[in-house]
Amino acid sequence: MIKKITFIFTMACLVLSFGNAFAQQAPVVYLDKSGIRTPDVDDTFTLPIKAQDYAGLYTYELLINFDADYLMATDIIGNEGGIEPVKEIDNENGTIRYYYCINDKPLSGNTLASITFKVIEIGIPEVSISRSSVFLSKPGKDDKTGDYEMEVTLNSTGQYASETEFEVGIVKVPKFVYPRTVFPYTLTVSFEEPSDGADIYYTMSTSGKPDKKYDHDYPFELSNTTTIYAFAEKNGIRSKTVQQQFTRNMSGVSGGGGGGGGGTFIPPPVVEQPQQPEVKKYVDIENHWSKDYFEKLAEKGIINGYEDGTIRPDRQITRAEAAKIIALAANLSPLDEVNLEFADLGEIADWAQGYVKAVFKEGIITGYEDNTFRPNQNITRSELVVIASRAFSLSQGNADEITFADKSDIPDWSLQGVAAAVAQGIMSGYDDNTFKPYNHITRAEVSKIIYNCMEL
């Protein structure tokens, strides 16, 4: 029956038009995925099937295969012809048969046909043109016995690929479940179970690369200040990586008796007004590479030490502390009139609020997508570079000039800032030629970056 339909369809096309003999150059038929921009589940999108050097192509029978686990074909449409096409869509087996006569019509954008798909599941589906597809040209005027089968190129890779895959469906980021981010003893943390069935991977390592699969039956307990990084993954598609710091703070906890262990809480830096700073010699930086940077910034009242005469150069720095240092270095006074509407506003200490308001008003530091500021979260190297470039109006660098071995790990939003900072000598990488963008930056590293920015 199919052969009979094919024969009738072909002969009808022949009656409509006769023309020149088929082109000598074999057409290249391919799938053009360039316009696909990660459709979500239940979205529809169009995948064009195109021909390069298609002169002489008259009639074709396209046989398409697609992953029915992820996609549902809703329609396939060709260029206008004189005969109604033969169209067979089988969503159960993921196949399409489309028989069509071009009938000497010019192709719009070289498009033979366009398939409309609906996304039914998150994943990376493959769509391919079967090599059993048939492409025909018209016979010459003196040879009207039938069509000529054309030789057609079907590539599997490259720009004109007849087999292609792409991402469909958007995986939502994991959502932390926790009663608070600051705790005195221990804190139980878990993740909401994703509605899309994705798996969650997390880490508490400073590398910031989640590698442990989360078990929803076993929340984890924290007993020390910890930053957790996590992403969700389903069928090879990952969400963005999110992070949350949880801070152990024993201040205000009375009593306590004995007992053991637990991490030692380091109090926040003493808050001093920048006017007439007292120049001190800090006992723990005498032989540290950052000694000159700290002393020069201390003279200006930008970085202060602790009550015990130390400056703790290798201690990590929080977002609230970074806000104060940046504000002072950029000659911004603490503000009262700016209204902050962060969901965690109550976690911003009194000594930091005015400085946070100042840098927020100037657009130097902003909050997160969940409307939090996370003042007690340790700031990363890539984050500090970006806010420093904003505060000191650094010209944007050329990301192509970055040569770090872990360049692919640097977030896109910080690439230009990192390039500018490195090019202008404001900061550098590590001895192993890495940048480590997710490493929490230390007070020593901050002192060097801020001092170099001020000297530009």
C-alpha positions in Angstrom: 0.0 0.0 0.0 2.9 2.4 0.9 4.6 1.8 -2.4 1.3 2.4 -4.3 0.9 5.8 -2.5 4.5 6.7 -3.2 4.1 5.9 -6.9 0.9 7.9 -7.2 2.4 10.9 -5.3 5.5 10.8 -7.5 3.6 10.7 -10.7 1.3 13.6 -9.6 4.4 15.7 -9.0 5.8 14.8 -12.4 2.5 15.9 -14.0 2.8 19.3 -12.3 6.2 20.2 -13.7 9.1 19.1 -15.8 12.4 20.8 -15.8 16.1 20.5 -16.1 18.1 17.4 -15.2 19.2 17.1 -11.6 22.1 19.0 -10.3 25.5 17.5 -10.4 26.4 18.5 -6.9 24.9 16.3 -4.2 22.8 18.2 -1.7 23.7 18.2 2.0 20.5 17.5 4.1 20.8 18.4 7.8 19.0 19.4 11.0 19.4 23.0 12.0 19.2 23.2 15.9 20.8 26.7 16.0 17.5 28.4 17.0 16.7 26.1 19.9 17.1 27.8 23.3 16.5 25.1 26.0 12.7 24.8 26.0 11.2 23.6 29.3 8.8 20.7 29.8 5.4 21.3 28.1 7.0 24.0 25.8 6.9 23.5 22.0 9.7 24.3 19.6 10.5 23.9 15.9 13.4 22.0 14.4 14.0 22.8 10.7 15.3 20.2 8.2 17.4 22.1 5.6 19.3 21.3 2.4 22.5 22.9 1.3 23.1 23.0 -2.6 19.6 21.5 -3.2 19.3 22.5 -6.9 17.5 19.7 -8.8 15.8 18.3 -5.7 12.2 17.6 -6.6 10.6 15.1 -4.4 11.7 13.6 -1.1 10.7 11.0 1.5 12.0 12.0 4.9 12.3 9.3 7.6 13.0 10.8 11.0 13.9 9.1 14.3 13.6 10.9 17.6 13.7 10.1 21.4 10.1 9.5 22.3 11.1 9.5 26.0 11.7 13.2 25.8 9.8 14.6 22.8 6.4 14.3 21.2 6.1 15.3 17.5 3.0 17.4 17.0 3.4 18.3 13.3 5.7 18.4 10.3 5.2 21.0 7.5 7.1 21.3 4.2 7.3 24.2 1.7 4.3 24.8 -0.5 3.8 22.2 -3.3 0.9 21.2 -5.5 0.1 17.9 -3.8 -1.0 17.2 -0.3 1.9 15.5 1.5 2.0 12.0 3.0 2.5 12.5 6.7 2.9 9.7 9.3 3.8 10.5 12.9 4.4 7.7 15.4 5.1 9.1 18.8 5.0 5.7 20.5 8.1 4.5 18.5 9.6 8.0 17.8 9.4 8.0 14.0 8.1 10.3 11.3 7.6 9.6 7.6 7.0 12.6 5.4 6.7 12.4 1.6 6.6 15.7 -0.2 6.9 17.3 -3.6 8.8 20.6 -3.8 7.5 21.2 -7.3 10.1 23.7 -8.4 9.3 26.1 -5.5 12.3 28.0 -4.0 13.0 26.9 -0.5 12.5 29.4 2.3 15.9 29.6 4.1 16.9 26.2 2.4 14.2 24.6 4.6 12.8 21.3 3.3 10.4 20.9 6.3 10.0 21.9 9.9 9.1 19.6 12.8 7.2 20.9 15.8 8.1 19.0 19.0 6.6 19.2 22.5 8.9 18.6 25.4 7.6 15.8 27.7 10.6 15.2 29.9 13.9 16.7 31.0 16.9 15.2 29.1 19.1 15.3 26.1 17.2 13.8 23.2 18.6 12.8 19.8 16.9 13.5 16.5 18.3 12.0 13.3 17.5 11.7 9.6 17.4 8.0 8.6 19.8 7.0 5.8 16.8 5.2 4.3 15.3 8.5 3.4 14.8 9.0 -0.4 15.6 12.2 -2.4 14.5 12.4 -6.1 15.2 14.7 -9.0 13.0 15.2 -12.2 13.9 13.4 -15.3 15.0 15.3 -18.4 12.5 16.2 -21.2 13.5 13.2 -23.2 13.3 10.7 -20.4 9.9 10.7 -18.7 9.9 7.2 -17.4 10.4 8.1 -13.7 12.4 10.1 -11.2 16.1 9.9 -10.6 17.2 9.0 -7.1 19.7 11.7 -6.0 22.9 11.1 -4.1 22.5 13.1 -0.8 25.1 13.7 1.8 24.0 12.9 5.4 26.7 14.0 7.9 26.7 12.8 11.5 28.8 15.7 12.9 29.7 19.2 12.1 27.7 22.2 11.1 25.5 20.3 8.7 24.7 17.3 10.9 21.8 14.9 10.2 22.2 13.5 13.7 22.0 16.0 16.6 21.2 16.2 20.2 20.3 19.1 22.5 19.1 19.9 26.0 15.4 20.1 26.8 13.8 20.9 30.2 15.1 23.1 32.9 16.2 21.6 36.2 15.4 23.8 39.2 18.1 24.6 41.8 18.0 22.7 45.1 16.2 24.4 48.0 17.7 24.2 51.4 15.5 23.5 54.4 16.9 25.0 57.7 15.5 27.0 60.6 18.3 29.5 60.6 21.8 30.1 59.3 23.5 31.0 62.6 23.4 28.4 65.4 25.2 27.9 68.7 25.7 24.1 68.9 24.4 22.0 66.1 22.0 22.5 63.1 20.1 20.0 61.0 20.1 20.8 57.3 18.2 19.1 54.5 16.9 19.8 50.9 13.4 19.9 49.6 12.6 16.9 47.4 12.5 18.2 43.8 9.1 18.0 42.2 10.7 17.0 38.9 12.4 13.9 40.4 15.9 15.3 40.0 18.8 14.0 42.2 20.7 16.4 44.4 24.5 16.5 44.7 26.3 18.5 47.4 29.6 19.1 49.0 31.0 20.8 52.2 34.4 20.9 50.7 36.0 24.3 49.9 36.5 23.1 46.3 32.8 23.9 45.7 32.3 20.9 43.5 29.3 18.9 44.6 30.0 15.1 44.4 27.9 13.5 47.1 24.4 12.3 46.2 21.9 13.5 48.8 19.6 11.0 50.5 16.3 12.6 51.5 15.9 10.1 54.3 19.1 11.3 56.0 19.5 15.0 56.6 22.9 16.1 57.8 23.9 17.8 61.0 26.4 20.6 61.2 28.5 21.4 64.3 30.9 24.0 62.8 30.7 26.9 60.4 30.2 25.3 57.0 29.4 26.3 53.5 27.3 23.8 51.4 27.4 23.8 47.6 24.7 21.9 45.7 23.1 21.3 42.3 20.2 19.2 41.0 20.6 16.8 38.1 18.2 14.8 36.0 18.9 12.8 32.8 22.2 14.5 32.3 20.9 18.0 32.8 22.2 20.1 35.7 20.8 23.1 37.5 23.0 26.0 38.5 25.1 25.5 41.6 23.8 27.2 44.8 25.6 27.7 48.1 24.6 28.5 51.6 26.8 29.2 54.6 25.8 28.1 58.1 27.7 29.9 60.9 28.3 28.5 64.4 28.2 31.4 66.8 28.5 30.9 70.6 28.3 34.5 71.5 25.4 35.2 73.9 25.2 31.5 75.0 25.5 31.5 78.7 26.7 28.7 81.0 28.5 26.0 79.3 30.4 23.7 81.3 33.1 21.7 80.2 33.0 19.3 77.6 34.7 18.9 74.7 35.6 19.6 71.4 33.4 21.5 69.1 35.0 24.2 66.9 36.5 27.3 68.4 34.4 30.4 67.7 36.4 33.4 66.4 34.7 36.6 67.3 34.1 39.2 64.5 36.6 42.0 64.1 36.4 44.9 66.5 34.4 47.7 64.8 36.2 51.0 64.9 35.4 54.3 63.3 37.9 55.2 60.5 38.7 58.6 62.0 42.1 58.9 63.6 42.9 55.2 63.4 45.4 53.8 65.9 48.4 52.3 64.1 49.3 48.9 65.6 51.8 46.2 65.0 50.0 42.9 64.6 51.9 40.0 66.1 50.8 37.4 63.6 51.9 39.1 60.3 55.5 39.9 61.1 56.7 37.2 58.6 53.5 37.1 56.5 53.6 38.1 52.8 50.6 40.4 53.4 52.3 42.5 56.1 52.8 45.6 54.0 49.3 45.6 52.6 47.7 45.2 56.1 49.8 47.9 57.7 49.0 50.4 54.9 45.3 49.7 55.0 45.3 49.8 58.8 46.8 53.3 58.7 43.8 54.4 56.6 41.4 52.7 59.0 40.1 50.3 56.3 41.1 47.0 57.9 41.3 46.6 61.7 42.6 43.9 63.9 41.2 42.0 66.8 41.3 42.7 70.5 44.1 40.2 71.1 46.5 42.1 68.9 46.2 39.8 65.9 44.9 40.5 62.4 44.5 36.8 61.4 45.6 37.1 57.7 44.5 33.6 56.7 41.0 33.8 58.1 38.2 33.8 55.6 36.0 36.9 55.3 32.2 37.2 55.3 30.0 39.2 52.9 29.2 41.7 55.7 32.9 42.2 56.5 33.7 42.6 52.7 30.9 45.2 52.5 32.5 47.3 55.2 36.0 47.1 53.8 34.9 48.0 50.3 32.8 50.9 51.6 35.7 52.3 53.6 38.2 51.8 50.7 35.8 53.5 48.3 35.2 56.5 50.7 31.5 55.6 51.2 30.0 56.6 54.5 27.6 54.3 56.3 24.0 55.1 55.5 20.8 55.0 57.5 18.1 56.2 55.0 18.4 53.2 52.6 15.7 50.6 53.2 16.9 47.0 52.8 14.2 44.4 52.1 16.3 41.3 52.3 14.5 38.3 53.8 17.5 37.8 56.2 17.9 41.4 57.1 17.8 40.5 60.8 21.1 38.5 60.3 23.0 41.6 59.3 24.8 42.8 62.4 24.3 46.4 63.6 28.0 47.3 62.9 27.6 46.2 59.2 24.1 47.5 58.3 25.2 51.1 57.4 28.0 49.8 55.2 25.8 47.2 53.5 23.3 50.0 52.7 26.0 52.2 51.3 27.4 49.5 48.9 23.9 48.3 48.0 22.8 51.8 47.1 25.8 52.1 44.7 25.1 48.7 43.1 28.5 47.3 44.3 27.0 44.4 46.2 23.6 42.9 45.6 21.5 40.1 47.0 20.7 36.7 45.8 17.7 35.4 43.7 15.9 34.3 46.8 16.0 37.8 48.2 18.7 37.1 50.8 21.9 39.0 51.4 23.7 36.2 53.4 25.9 38.5 55.5 27.6 35.6 57.4 28.5 33.7 54.2 32.1 33.6 53.4 32.8 35.5 50.1 34.5 33.7 47.2 37.5 34.9 45.1 35.3 35.4 42.0 32.7 37.4 44.0 35.3 39.7 45.6 36.8 40.4 42.1 33.4 41.5 40.8 32.5 43.8 43.6 36.0 45.3 43.6 35.8 46.0 39.9 32.4 47.7 40.5 33.7 49.8 43.5 36.7 51.0 41.7 35.2 51.2 38.2 37.8 48.9 36.7 37.7 48.5 32.9 36.4 45.1 31.8 39.0 42.6 30.7 39.2 40.2 27.8 38.0 36.8 28.9 39.9 35.2 26.0 43.2 36.2 27.6 42.6 34.1 30.7 45.0 31.2 30.7 44.3 29.6 34.1 44.1 25.8 33.9 40.7 25.9 35.6 39.3 28.7 33.4 36.2 26.5 32.7 35.3 26.7 36.4 35.2 30.5 36.5 31.6 31.6 36.5 30.6 33.5 33.3 29.4 36.5 35.3 32.9 37.0 36.7 35.1 36.2 33.7 35.6 39.8 32.5 36.3 41.0 36.1 38.9 38.3 36.6 40.5 39.1 33.3 40.7 42.8 34.2 42.1 42.1 37.7 44.8 39.8 36.4 45.7 42.1 33.5 46.1 45.1 35.8 48.1 43.2 38.4 45.4 43.5 41.1 45.4 39.8 41.8 47.0 36.6 40.5 46.4 32.9 40.5 48.1 30.1 42.4 51.5 28.4 41.7 49.7 25.5 39.8 48.3 28.0 37.3 44.7 27.8 38.8 42.5 30.6 39.9 40.2 28.6 42.2 37.1 30.9 41.8 35.0 29.2 44.5 37.7 29.3 47.1 36.7 31.5 50.0 39.0 34.5 50.0 41.2 35.3 53.0 41.8 38.6 54.8 45.3 38.6 53.4 44.1 38.2 49.8 41.5 41.0 50.3 44.1 43.3 51.7 46.3 42.9 48.6 43.4 43.4 46.1 41.9 46.4 47.9 45.3 48.1 48.2 46.2 47.5 44.6 42.8 48.9 43.5 43.3 52.0 45.5 46.8 52.5 44.0 45.4 52.5 40.4 
